[in-house]
Amino acid sequence: MQALAIFSREMKDFPSSGAKLGDYEAFIAIVETGNLTRAAARLHRSLQSVSRSLSALEARLGVLLIRRTTRTAQPTEAGLAFHRRVSASFREIALAESDLSDTSGTLRGTLCVAGSAFFVGHHVVPIIREFSLQHPEVKFDLRISEEFTEPTRSGVDLMIRSGPLPPSPMKSRKIASLRRVAIASPSYIAQRGRPETPADLERHACIIRTSAQDARAWTFHAQDGTPHEVAVRGGFEADNAYVTMHAALGGMGIAVMPFYYVRQFVETGLAEVVLDDFTLAPTPAHAVWPSGSRTPSRVRRFIDFLAQRLKKEII
């Protein structure tokens, strides 16, 4: 109940007693999505309804909060300041709901999760289904994004990210280790041969994923743990794993990929693992969430559930 009292004090500071919570909710969604259409989709409301809420809120406050164009909606300086206060109050409401869930034993509310399409699709969605069967009052809102952004800036409760995390004040927990392999298509191997040692890669066309931390120097480990680092080069580069995978499947060279990306292609013979006597360091996968003093129960419980289901290395 303390959270509701805090929210009530915040509301008393707002210029109009005729404010509607839905209008504030629409404003928050517009700022955090950068677009009225995306805000409407997040709230499961019509575009016209969200637009009316924003106009009504600005009319009551007598301040321009959002500058609209045909494609974007950017907050004004006043809008940014207002968002900081209003969004904090709504987070308190979410935490108040979470406190009630703790006492009632029933998790409820919406859990907004962001992550890359491939990882979320392959590994998070099945876990969400299992979690939802146990906690039917929790609804999920998935945001597909390949880039790391702090959850508080993107309006999400939880982000799932693979690879090393950049410095951030956010909380994080490792939930999995992802096996990586070097792959090539049968047509490439037939034309260029199969590398037997990491040093052989210097004579091969390697597909460079520029967004990877080890984009141009791959380190393989022998069975005795000895590292073998090799500088790689080739005629094709991309900043996206999905694109580099298809370049490898198309016979353009050798690529290093998470195994879960390419497992179906290896099993069906469309790709082959090369240098399988050597291993690459696995990629960590983390859950990342806001670093506030309290985390909603549904977020804490889902992170625990993820870690439990993904505790073994994904192969």
C-alpha positions as CSV (number, residue, x, y, z in Angstrom):
1,M,0.0,0.0,0.0
2,Q,3.0,2.3,0.4
3,A,3.4,2.3,-3.3
4,L,-0.1,3.5,-3.9
5,A,0.4,6.3,-1.3
6,I,3.5,7.4,-3.2
7,F,1.5,7.4,-6.5
8,S,-1.2,9.4,-4.9
9,R,1.3,12.1,-3.7
10,E,2.7,12.2,-7.3
11,M,-0.8,12.6,-8.7
12,K,-1.5,15.6,-6.4
13,D,1.4,17.4,-8.0
14,F,-0.1,17.1,-11.5
15,P,-1.8,20.3,-12.7
16,S,-5.2,18.8,-13.2
17,S,-7.5,16.6,-11.1
18,G,-9.3,15.5,-14.2
19,A,-6.4,13.3,-15.4
20,K,-7.1,9.7,-16.5
21,L,-4.6,6.9,-15.8
22,G,-5.0,5.7,-19.4
23,D,-3.8,9.0,-20.7
24,Y,-0.6,8.8,-18.6
25,E,-0.2,5.2,-19.7
26,A,-0.4,6.2,-23.4
27,F,2.1,9.0,-22.9
28,I,4.6,6.7,-21.2
29,A,4.2,4.1,-24.0
30,I,4.7,6.8,-26.7
31,V,8.0,8.1,-25.1
32,E,9.3,4.6,-24.7
33,T,8.5,3.3,-28.1
34,G,9.1,6.5,-30.1
35,N,6.0,6.0,-32.2
36,L,2.2,6.2,-31.6
37,T,1.6,3.1,-33.7
38,R,4.0,1.0,-31.6
39,A,2.6,2.5,-28.4
40,A,-0.9,1.5,-29.5
41,A,0.3,-2.0,-30.2
42,R,2.0,-2.3,-26.8
43,L,-1.2,-1.2,-25.0
44,H,-3.5,-3.2,-27.2
45,R,-5.4,0.0,-28.0
46,S,-6.3,1.7,-31.3
47,L,-4.0,4.3,-32.8
48,Q,-6.9,6.8,-32.6
49,S,-7.4,6.1,-28.9
50,V,-3.7,6.6,-28.0
51,S,-3.6,9.8,-30.0
52,R,-6.7,11.1,-28.2
53,S,-5.2,10.3,-24.9
54,L,-2.0,12.3,-25.7
55,S,-4.0,15.3,-27.0
56,A,-6.2,15.2,-23.9
57,L,-3.3,15.1,-21.5
58,E,-1.5,17.9,-23.3
59,A,-4.7,20.0,-23.3
60,R,-5.2,19.5,-19.5
61,L,-1.5,20.3,-18.7
62,G,-1.3,23.1,-21.2
63,V,2.1,21.9,-22.4
64,L,3.4,20.3,-25.6
65,L,4.8,16.9,-24.4
66,I,5.4,15.2,-27.8
67,R,6.5,16.5,-31.2
68,R,4.8,14.3,-33.8
69,T,5.8,13.6,-37.4
70,T,4.3,11.1,-39.7
71,R,6.7,8.5,-38.5
72,T,8.1,9.4,-35.1
73,A,7.0,10.9,-31.8
74,Q,9.8,12.7,-29.9
75,P,9.3,14.0,-26.4
76,T,10.0,17.7,-25.7
77,E,12.2,18.8,-22.9
78,A,9.1,19.2,-20.7
79,G,7.9,15.8,-21.9
80,L,11.1,14.1,-20.9
81,A,11.0,15.6,-17.4
82,F,7.3,14.7,-17.0
83,H,8.0,11.2,-18.2
84,R,10.6,10.6,-15.5
85,R,8.1,11.4,-12.8
86,V,5.1,9.7,-14.3
87,S,6.9,6.5,-15.3
88,A,8.4,6.2,-11.8
89,S,4.9,6.4,-10.3
90,F,3.6,3.7,-12.7
91,R,6.6,1.5,-11.7
92,E,5.4,1.9,-8.1
93,I,2.0,0.6,-9.1
94,A,3.6,-2.4,-10.8
95,L,5.6,-3.1,-7.6
96,A,2.4,-2.7,-5.5
97,E,0.7,-5.3,-7.7
98,S,3.8,-7.5,-7.2
99,D,3.6,-7.1,-3.4
100,L,0.0,-8.2,-3.5
101,S,1.1,-11.2,-5.6
102,D,3.6,-12.1,-2.9
103,T,0.9,-12.2,-0.3
104,S,-1.7,-13.9,-2.4
105,G,0.6,-16.4,-4.0
106,T,-0.7,-15.6,-7.5
107,L,1.6,-14.0,-10.0
108,R,-0.1,-11.5,-12.3
109,G,0.6,-8.6,-14.6
110,T,2.4,-8.1,-17.9
111,L,6.1,-9.2,-18.3
112,C,7.8,-7.3,-21.1
113,V,10.8,-9.3,-22.4
114,A,13.3,-8.2,-25.1
115,G,15.8,-10.3,-27.0
116,S,17.0,-11.4,-30.4
117,A,14.6,-13.2,-32.6
118,F,16.6,-16.4,-33.0
119,F,17.4,-17.0,-29.3
120,V,13.9,-15.9,-28.1
121,G,12.2,-18.0,-30.7
122,H,14.3,-21.1,-30.1
123,H,14.7,-21.1,-26.4
124,V,12.6,-18.5,-24.6
125,V,9.2,-19.0,-26.2
126,P,9.0,-22.6,-25.1
127,I,9.9,-21.6,-21.6
128,I,7.3,-18.9,-21.6
129,R,4.7,-21.4,-22.6
130,E,5.7,-23.7,-19.7
131,F,5.8,-20.7,-17.3
132,S,2.4,-19.5,-18.5
133,L,0.8,-22.9,-17.7
134,Q,1.9,-22.5,-14.1
135,H,1.1,-18.8,-13.9
136,P,-1.9,-18.1,-16.2
137,E,-2.4,-14.6,-14.8
138,V,1.0,-13.4,-16.2
139,K,0.8,-12.0,-19.7
140,F,3.9,-11.7,-21.9
141,D,4.9,-8.8,-24.3
142,L,7.9,-9.7,-26.4
143,R,10.1,-7.1,-28.1
144,I,12.5,-8.4,-30.7
145,S,15.8,-6.4,-30.8
146,E,19.4,-7.3,-31.7
147,E,21.0,-4.5,-29.8
148,F,21.6,-4.0,-26.1
149,T,19.8,-1.1,-24.6
150,E,19.2,-0.5,-20.9
151,P,15.7,-1.9,-20.0
152,T,14.6,1.4,-18.3
153,R,15.2,3.3,-21.5
154,S,13.4,0.8,-23.7
155,G,10.4,0.2,-21.4
156,V,11.0,-3.5,-20.8
157,D,11.1,-5.6,-17.6
158,L,13.8,-8.0,-18.8
159,M,16.3,-8.4,-21.6
160,I,17.9,-11.6,-22.8
161,R,21.3,-11.0,-24.3
162,S,24.0,-13.4,-25.6
163,G,27.6,-12.3,-25.6
164,P,29.7,-10.2,-23.3
165,L,27.6,-7.4,-21.6
166,P,28.7,-3.8,-21.9
167,P,29.3,-1.8,-18.7
168,S,25.9,-1.0,-17.3
169,P,24.2,-0.2,-13.9
170,M,21.6,-2.9,-14.7
171,K,21.4,-6.2,-12.8
172,S,22.3,-9.3,-14.7
173,R,22.4,-13.1,-14.2
174,K,24.0,-15.7,-16.5
175,I,21.4,-18.1,-17.6
176,A,23.2,-20.3,-20.2
177,S,26.3,-21.0,-22.1
178,L,26.0,-21.3,-25.9
179,R,28.2,-23.7,-27.8
180,R,29.9,-22.3,-30.9
181,V,31.1,-24.1,-33.9
182,A,32.8,-23.4,-37.3
183,I,30.6,-24.5,-40.2
184,A,30.8,-24.6,-44.0
185,S,28.5,-25.9,-46.7
186,P,29.3,-29.2,-48.5
187,S,29.8,-27.3,-51.7
188,Y,32.5,-25.1,-50.2
189,I,34.3,-28.1,-48.7
190,A,34.2,-29.9,-52.0
191,Q,35.7,-26.9,-53.7
192,R,38.2,-25.6,-51.1
193,G,38.9,-28.6,-48.9
194,R,38.3,-29.2,-45.2
195,P,40.6,-27.4,-42.7
196,E,42.3,-29.8,-40.4
197,T,43.9,-27.3,-37.9
198,P,43.0,-23.7,-37.0
199,A,46.1,-22.6,-38.9
200,D,44.6,-23.9,-42.1
201,L,41.9,-21.1,-41.9
202,E,44.5,-18.6,-43.1
203,R,44.1,-20.2,-46.5
204,H,40.3,-20.2,-46.5
205,A,37.6,-17.7,-47.1
206,C,36.2,-16.8,-43.7
207,I,32.9,-15.1,-43.2
208,I,33.3,-12.2,-40.7
209,R,30.5,-11.2,-38.4
210,T,31.7,-7.7,-37.5
211,S,29.5,-7.4,-34.4
212,A,31.2,-10.4,-32.7
213,Q,33.9,-9.6,-30.1
214,D,36.3,-12.0,-31.9
215,A,35.3,-11.0,-35.4
216,R,38.8,-11.2,-37.0
217,A,40.7,-13.5,-34.7
218,W,39.2,-16.8,-33.8
219,T,40.6,-18.8,-30.9
220,F,40.2,-22.6,-30.9
221,H,41.2,-24.9,-28.1
222,A,42.8,-28.3,-28.6
223,Q,41.6,-31.2,-26.5
224,D,44.4,-30.6,-24.0
225,G,43.3,-27.0,-23.6
226,T,46.0,-25.4,-25.7
227,P,44.7,-22.2,-27.4
228,H,45.2,-21.6,-31.1
229,E,44.4,-18.1,-32.2
230,V,44.2,-17.4,-35.9
231,A,43.6,-14.2,-37.8
232,V,40.8,-14.7,-40.3
233,R,39.9,-12.9,-43.5
234,G,37.5,-13.3,-46.4
235,G,35.4,-11.5,-49.0
236,F,32.2,-11.3,-47.1
237,E,31.3,-9.4,-43.9
238,A,28.1,-8.6,-42.1
239,D,27.0,-7.4,-38.7
240,N,24.2,-10.0,-38.3
241,A,24.5,-13.7,-37.3
242,Y,21.5,-14.7,-39.4
243,V,23.0,-13.1,-42.5
244,T,26.5,-14.7,-42.0
245,M,24.8,-18.1,-41.4
246,H,23.1,-17.9,-44.8
247,A,26.3,-16.8,-46.5
248,A,28.0,-19.9,-45.1
249,L,25.1,-22.1,-46.2
250,G,25.4,-20.6,-49.6
251,G,29.0,-21.7,-50.0
252,M,30.7,-18.4,-49.5
253,G,33.1,-19.5,-46.8
254,I,33.5,-20.7,-43.2
255,A,31.6,-19.0,-40.4
256,V,31.6,-19.3,-36.6
257,M,28.1,-19.6,-35.3
258,P,26.2,-20.6,-32.2
259,F,25.3,-24.3,-32.7
260,Y,21.6,-23.8,-32.0
261,Y,21.5,-21.5,-35.0
262,V,22.7,-24.2,-37.4
263,R,21.8,-27.5,-35.7
264,Q,18.9,-28.2,-38.1
265,F,21.2,-27.6,-41.1
266,V,24.0,-29.8,-39.8
267,E,21.5,-32.6,-39.1
268,T,20.0,-32.3,-42.6
269,G,23.4,-32.2,-44.3
270,L,23.1,-28.6,-45.5
271,A,26.1,-27.6,-43.4
272,E,29.1,-29.4,-41.8
273,V,31.0,-28.7,-38.7
274,V,34.7,-28.2,-39.4
275,L,37.6,-28.4,-36.9
276,D,35.4,-30.5,-34.6
277,D,38.6,-31.8,-32.8
278,F,38.9,-28.2,-31.5
279,T,36.5,-26.1,-29.4
280,L,35.6,-22.4,-29.3
281,A,34.8,-20.6,-26.0
282,P,31.1,-20.7,-25.4
283,T,29.0,-17.5,-25.6
284,P,27.3,-16.5,-22.3
285,A,23.6,-15.6,-22.3
286,H,22.4,-13.3,-19.6
287,A,19.1,-12.0,-18.2
288,V,19.4,-8.2,-17.6
289,W,16.9,-6.1,-15.7
290,P,16.6,-2.7,-14.0
291,S,18.7,-2.2,-10.9
292,G,16.0,-0.6,-8.7
293,S,15.8,-1.7,-5.0
294,R,12.8,-3.9,-5.7
295,T,12.1,-6.2,-8.6
296,P,8.5,-7.4,-9.3
297,S,7.9,-11.0,-8.3
298,R,6.9,-12.1,-11.8
299,V,10.3,-10.9,-13.1
300,R,12.3,-12.6,-10.3
301,R,10.4,-15.8,-10.7
302,F,10.7,-15.9,-14.5
303,I,14.5,-15.2,-14.3
304,D,14.8,-18.2,-11.8
305,F,12.7,-20.3,-14.2
306,L,14.8,-19.4,-17.2
307,A,18.0,-20.1,-15.3
308,Q,16.7,-23.5,-14.2
309,R,15.6,-24.5,-17.7
310,L,18.8,-23.3,-19.4
311,K,21.3,-24.3,-16.8
312,K,23.0,-26.8,-19.1
313,E,25.1,-25.7,-22.0
314,I,22.8,-25.5,-25.1
315,I,24.1,-27.8,-27.8
